[in-house]
Amino acid sequence: MSQVQIRPGPRRATRDGLRQFVETFAADHPPLSPGAADLTILDPERVRRKYGGVFNYLTRVELEVERNVLELRALMPDATETDRFFYEDVWSPQELQHGVLLDAVQQGFGMTPAPADLTNLRPGIRVIGVLSHLPGMLGVIRLLYYLTGAATERSAVIAYSRLLDGLGAMGERAIAETVIAPIRRQEPGHFAFYRMSAETLVGEEGLSPWQLHLTRILRRHSFDLVGVNNRHQRAAFGDVARALGFDRDLDGIARQVSLGGTRTPLGPAPGNASPCLHPQRPRRSHRPQHRPALKTEMLRQHPTVLTGGHADPRGAHLRCRHRQRPAPPARLPAGGH
C-alpha cells in the first residue's frame, strides 16, 4: 500500500510567501479536464460492488463545494484577499472537477448519483459570520477554517490513496491512473495552504492567548466526520471507511488525520499536532465486548478520525465525542515546518 506523503511548504510562512504559493499552485495544477481521463472499466459490476459506495460518497462531497463556497463567504465576510482567491478561484474549481470526474466513473458502472446539497446554508453559519465582526473573532474563525481544512485534506489524501491502491489491485488501471491519481496529486497542495495560512496568521499577524484558547475549545466541540450532515450520511461514511479498510488500521489513520508529527499554531503534542486533534485512547471497560459499527468505533477510539471539512464547511460543523479540560494556550513553534 502506498504511503501518503505531504510535501512541506516554505520553512517560514509569510503573507507574501503564502500568496506566491497559491498563485504557483494554481498555475501548476489547473482544474482537471474530463477529456484527459480514460473512463474504461474492465469489470463494472465488480467495481460497483467493492467501491460503488465510495465513489457515490466522494462524488457528493466534492460537488458540494458549491455550497462550501457560499458558507465560507457567510463565515468570513471580511476574508483576506488570499483566502478568497484560494477558495473561489483555486480550490473550488479543482474540487468541482474532481466531483465531475468521479461522477463520470460511477455512471460508468451504473451508480445513481447521491443528492448533493448545493445551496442550503445552516442558520448557524450566518450567525458566526455576524460574530466575525466582533473584535478578535475573525482571527478565531480563520484559524478554525485552516485547522479544519488541514485535517480534511489529510483524510482526502488517505482516502484517494486507498482507492488508488484498491483499483490498481483489481486491474482497473485506466480509472486509477487517469482519474484517482490526478485527483490525489492536487489534494496535498490544499493541505499546504491551510497549514501555511495558520502559521502566517499566528506567527506573523499574531493572535492573543485568549484567541488561541477559544479556538481550542471551539475546535474540540465542532467535530464530526467529513461530509456528514445527517444519520443517513453517517451510515454511508461507515460503509466507505470499511470499503477502504480504515477499520484495519484505526491507529494509523487517526495519527495521520490528526496531523500527527506536524506542528500547528495550537502547539505540538507528543506524536500529534495539537491537543484538540490528539486521539484519545479508549477507557477500558468490564462490559461484554460487542463490536460496534465502524463509525461508532472510530468516534469512540479516535474522535478526530477523518474529521474536518475542508475547513470548509464539509466539516466545520463537527462534534467530538469526548470531553476534556482545555489545554493552556501554546505558541507557534519557532521556525515553522
C-alpha positions as CSV (number, residue, x, y, z in Angstrom):
1,M,0.0,0.0,0.0
2,S,1.4,3.4,-0.9
3,Q,2.4,5.8,1.9
4,V,0.8,9.2,2.0
5,Q,3.4,11.9,1.6
6,I,2.7,15.6,2.3
7,R,5.3,17.9,0.9
8,P,6.3,20.7,3.3
9,G,5.8,24.3,2.3
10,P,8.4,27.0,2.9
11,R,10.2,26.9,6.2
12,R,8.9,30.3,7.2
13,A,5.3,31.1,6.2
14,T,4.7,34.8,5.4
15,R,1.7,36.6,3.8
16,D,3.8,37.3,0.6
17,G,5.1,33.7,0.5
18,L,1.6,32.3,1.0
19,R,0.2,34.4,-1.9
20,Q,3.1,33.3,-4.1
21,F,2.5,29.7,-3.2
22,V,-1.2,29.9,-4.0
23,E,-0.5,31.6,-7.4
24,T,2.1,29.0,-8.3
25,F,-0.1,26.1,-7.2
26,A,-2.9,27.4,-9.3
27,A,-0.7,27.7,-12.4
28,D,0.8,24.2,-11.9
29,H,-2.4,22.5,-11.1
30,P,-5.3,23.8,-13.2
31,P,-8.7,22.1,-12.8
32,L,-8.6,18.6,-14.3
33,S,-10.1,18.0,-17.7
34,P,-12.7,15.2,-18.2
35,G,-11.4,14.9,-21.7
36,A,-8.0,13.7,-20.5
37,A,-9.5,10.9,-18.4
38,D,-9.8,7.3,-19.6
39,L,-13.1,6.0,-18.2
40,T,-12.6,2.4,-19.4
41,I,-13.8,0.0,-16.7
42,L,-12.9,-3.7,-17.3
43,D,-15.4,-5.2,-14.8
44,P,-18.1,-2.6,-14.0
45,E,-20.1,-4.9,-11.7
46,R,-17.1,-5.8,-9.6
47,V,-16.0,-2.2,-9.2
48,R,-19.6,-1.2,-8.2
49,R,-19.8,-4.0,-5.6
50,K,-16.5,-3.0,-4.0
51,Y,-16.3,0.7,-4.4
52,G,-19.7,1.9,-5.6
53,G,-20.5,3.5,-2.2
54,V,-17.0,5.1,-2.1
55,F,-17.5,6.8,-5.5
56,N,-21.0,7.8,-4.5
57,Y,-19.9,9.4,-1.3
58,L,-16.8,11.2,-2.6
59,T,-18.7,12.5,-5.6
60,R,-21.3,14.1,-3.4
61,V,-18.7,15.7,-1.1
62,E,-16.7,17.1,-3.9
63,L,-19.7,18.5,-5.8
64,E,-20.9,20.2,-2.6
65,V,-18.0,22.6,-2.9
66,E,-20.6,25.0,-4.4
67,R,-22.3,25.2,-1.1
68,N,-19.0,25.3,0.8
69,V,-18.0,28.5,-1.0
70,L,-21.3,30.1,0.0
71,E,-20.7,29.0,3.6
72,L,-17.2,30.5,3.5
73,R,-18.5,33.8,2.2
74,A,-21.0,33.9,5.0
75,L,-18.5,32.7,7.7
76,M,-15.8,35.2,6.7
77,P,-17.4,38.3,5.1
78,D,-14.1,40.1,5.7
79,A,-11.8,37.2,4.4
80,T,-8.3,38.1,3.3
81,E,-7.7,38.6,-0.4
82,T,-5.6,35.5,-0.4
83,D,-8.2,33.3,1.3
84,R,-10.9,34.4,-1.1
85,F,-8.6,33.9,-4.1
86,F,-7.8,30.4,-2.9
87,Y,-11.3,29.1,-2.1
88,E,-13.1,30.8,-5.0
89,D,-10.5,30.7,-7.9
90,V,-8.3,27.7,-7.0
91,W,-9.8,25.2,-4.5
92,S,-13.4,25.4,-5.7
93,P,-12.8,24.8,-9.5
94,Q,-10.4,22.0,-8.7
95,E,-12.8,20.2,-6.3
96,L,-15.7,20.7,-8.7
97,Q,-13.8,18.9,-11.4
98,H,-12.9,16.2,-9.0
99,G,-16.7,15.6,-8.5
100,V,-17.4,15.7,-12.2
101,L,-14.7,13.1,-12.9
102,L,-15.9,10.8,-10.0
103,D,-19.5,11.1,-11.2
104,A,-18.5,10.1,-14.7
105,V,-16.8,7.0,-13.3
106,Q,-19.8,6.0,-11.1
107,Q,-22.2,6.4,-14.0
108,G,-19.9,4.1,-16.0
109,F,-20.7,1.3,-13.6
110,G,-24.3,2.2,-13.3
111,M,-24.4,4.1,-10.0
112,T,-27.0,6.7,-9.4
113,P,-25.5,9.9,-8.0
114,A,-26.4,10.8,-4.4
115,P,-28.3,14.0,-3.9
116,A,-25.9,16.9,-3.3
117,D,-26.9,19.9,-1.2
118,L,-25.5,22.9,-3.2
119,T,-27.4,25.9,-1.7
120,N,-28.8,25.2,1.8
121,L,-26.9,27.3,4.4
122,R,-27.5,26.4,8.0
123,P,-28.6,29.4,10.2
124,G,-25.5,28.9,12.5
125,I,-23.2,29.8,9.6
126,R,-24.8,33.2,9.2
127,V,-24.7,33.8,13.0
128,I,-20.9,33.0,13.0
129,G,-20.5,35.4,10.1
130,V,-22.1,38.2,12.2
131,L,-19.9,37.3,15.2
132,S,-16.8,37.7,13.0
133,H,-17.3,41.5,13.2
134,L,-16.6,41.4,16.9
135,P,-13.1,42.4,18.0
136,G,-10.7,39.4,17.6
137,M,-13.3,36.9,16.4
138,L,-12.3,36.9,12.7
139,G,-8.9,35.6,13.7
140,V,-10.5,32.7,15.7
141,I,-12.8,31.9,12.7
142,R,-9.9,32.0,10.3
143,L,-7.8,29.7,12.4
144,L,-10.6,27.2,12.8
145,Y,-11.0,27.3,9.0
146,Y,-7.3,26.5,8.5
147,L,-7.1,23.7,11.1
148,T,-10.3,22.0,9.9
149,G,-9.1,22.3,6.3
150,A,-5.7,20.7,7.1
151,A,-7.3,17.7,8.8
152,T,-9.8,17.2,6.0
153,E,-7.2,17.4,3.3
154,R,-5.2,14.8,5.1
155,S,-8.2,12.5,5.2
156,A,-8.8,13.1,1.5
157,V,-5.3,12.1,0.5
158,I,-5.6,8.9,2.6
159,A,-8.9,8.0,1.1
160,Y,-7.8,8.6,-2.5
161,S,-4.6,6.6,-1.8
162,R,-6.5,3.6,-0.6
163,L,-8.9,3.8,-3.5
164,L,-6.0,4.1,-6.0
165,D,-4.3,1.0,-4.5
166,G,-7.5,-0.9,-4.5
167,L,-8.4,-0.2,-8.1
168,G,-4.9,-0.9,-9.2
169,A,-5.0,-4.3,-7.4
170,M,-8.2,-5.0,-9.4
171,G,-6.5,-4.3,-12.7
172,E,-8.6,-1.1,-13.3
173,R,-5.6,0.9,-14.3
174,A,-7.5,3.3,-16.6
175,I,-9.6,5.0,-14.0
176,A,-7.0,4.6,-11.3
177,E,-4.2,6.4,-13.3
178,T,-6.3,9.0,-15.2
179,V,-8.9,9.9,-12.6
180,I,-7.9,9.0,-9.0
181,A,-4.2,9.6,-9.3
182,P,-4.6,13.1,-10.7
183,I,-7.2,14.0,-8.0
184,R,-4.8,12.8,-5.3
185,R,-2.0,14.9,-6.7
186,Q,-3.9,18.1,-6.1
187,E,-5.0,17.4,-2.5
188,P,-1.6,17.9,-0.7
189,G,-1.4,21.5,-2.1
190,H,-4.7,22.3,-0.3
191,F,-3.2,20.9,2.9
192,A,-0.1,23.0,2.4
193,F,-2.2,26.2,2.0
194,Y,-4.1,25.6,5.2
195,R,-1.0,24.8,7.3
196,M,0.9,27.8,5.9
197,S,-2.1,30.1,6.5
198,A,-2.4,29.0,10.1
199,E,1.4,29.6,10.6
200,T,1.1,33.1,9.0
201,L,-1.9,34.1,11.0
202,V,-0.3,33.2,14.3
203,G,3.3,33.8,13.6
204,E,3.2,37.0,11.5
205,E,-0.2,38.6,12.1
206,G,-0.4,37.4,15.7
207,L,-3.2,36.0,17.9
208,S,-3.6,36.7,21.6
209,P,-3.7,33.9,24.2
210,W,-7.5,34.2,24.6
211,Q,-8.0,33.7,20.8
212,L,-5.9,30.5,20.8
213,H,-7.7,29.3,23.9
214,L,-11.1,29.9,22.4
215,T,-10.0,28.3,19.1
216,R,-9.0,25.2,21.0
217,I,-12.3,25.0,22.8
218,L,-14.4,25.5,19.7
219,R,-12.3,23.1,17.7
220,R,-12.9,20.4,20.3
221,H,-16.7,20.9,20.2
222,S,-17.0,21.2,16.4
223,F,-16.0,17.8,15.2
224,D,-17.8,15.2,13.0
225,L,-17.0,13.0,10.0
226,V,-16.2,14.6,6.6
227,G,-19.4,15.1,4.6
228,V,-21.7,14.0,7.3
229,N,-24.8,16.2,8.0
230,N,-27.4,13.6,8.9
231,R,-27.8,9.9,10.0
232,H,-28.0,8.5,6.5
233,Q,-24.7,10.2,5.6
234,R,-23.1,9.0,8.8
235,A,-24.1,5.4,7.9
236,A,-22.8,5.9,4.4
237,F,-19.5,7.1,5.8
238,G,-19.2,3.9,7.8
239,D,-19.6,1.9,4.6
240,V,-16.9,4.0,2.9
241,A,-14.5,3.6,5.7
242,R,-15.0,-0.2,5.7
243,A,-14.6,-0.4,2.0
244,L,-11.3,1.5,2.2
245,G,-10.0,-0.7,5.1
246,F,-9.9,2.0,7.7
247,D,-11.2,-0.5,10.3
248,R,-8.0,-2.5,9.9
249,D,-5.7,0.5,10.7
250,L,-7.6,2.8,13.0
251,D,-4.4,3.9,14.9
252,G,-2.5,4.7,11.7
253,I,-5.4,6.6,10.2
254,A,-6.0,8.6,13.4
255,R,-2.3,9.6,13.6
256,Q,-2.3,10.9,10.0
257,V,-5.6,12.7,10.1
258,S,-4.9,14.2,13.5
259,L,-1.8,15.8,11.8
260,G,0.5,13.5,13.8
261,G,4.1,14.7,13.7
262,T,3.0,18.1,12.4
263,R,3.3,21.3,14.4
264,T,0.3,23.7,14.4
265,P,-0.4,27.1,16.0
266,L,-2.1,25.3,18.9
267,G,1.2,23.7,19.8
268,P,2.6,20.3,19.3
269,A,1.5,17.3,21.3
270,P,3.5,14.1,21.5
271,G,3.0,12.4,18.2
272,N,0.2,14.7,17.2
273,A,-0.2,18.3,16.1
274,S,-2.5,19.7,18.7
275,P,-4.3,18.7,21.9
276,C,-7.6,19.2,20.2
277,L,-6.5,16.8,17.4
278,H,-4.9,14.3,19.8
279,P,-6.6,10.9,19.5
280,Q,-7.7,9.7,23.0
281,R,-7.1,6.1,24.0
282,P,-10.4,4.3,24.9
283,R,-11.0,3.7,28.5
284,R,-11.1,0.0,29.5
285,S,-14.5,-1.3,30.3
286,H,-15.6,-4.5,32.0
287,R,-18.7,-4.6,29.9
288,P,-19.1,-7.5,27.4
289,Q,-17.2,-6.7,24.2
290,H,-19.6,-6.1,21.3
291,R,-18.1,-4.9,18.0
292,P,-19.9,-1.6,17.2
293,A,-20.5,-0.2,13.8
294,L,-17.3,1.2,12.3
295,K,-18.5,4.8,12.5
296,T,-19.2,4.4,16.3
297,E,-15.9,2.6,16.9
298,M,-13.9,5.3,15.1
299,L,-15.5,8.0,17.2
300,R,-15.0,6.1,20.4
301,Q,-11.4,5.2,19.9
302,H,-10.2,8.2,17.8
303,P,-12.7,11.0,17.9
304,T,-10.7,13.0,15.4
305,V,-10.5,10.4,12.6
306,L,-11.5,11.8,9.2
307,T,-12.8,15.0,10.7
308,G,-12.9,18.4,9.4
309,G,-14.4,19.6,6.3
310,H,-12.1,21.4,4.1
311,A,-12.1,23.7,7.0
312,D,-14.6,24.2,4.6
313,P,-17.9,23.6,5.9
314,R,-17.6,20.0,4.8
315,G,-16.5,19.6,8.4
316,A,-16.7,22.8,10.3
317,H,-19.9,21.6,12.0
318,L,-18.5,18.7,13.9
319,R,-18.7,17.3,17.3
320,C,-16.1,15.5,19.3
321,R,-17.4,12.6,21.4
322,H,-15.0,13.2,24.3
323,R,-14.7,15.9,26.9
324,Q,-11.6,17.2,28.4
325,R,-10.3,20.4,30.0
326,P,-8.9,22.9,27.6
327,A,-5.1,22.9,27.5
328,P,-3.3,26.2,28.1
329,P,-2.6,28.3,25.0
330,A,0.6,27.4,23.2
331,R,2.8,29.5,21.0
332,L,3.5,28.7,17.4
333,P,6.9,26.7,17.3
334,A,9.7,28.9,16.0
335,G,10.9,28.2,12.5
336,G,7.7,26.8,11.1
337,H,7.8,23.4,9.4
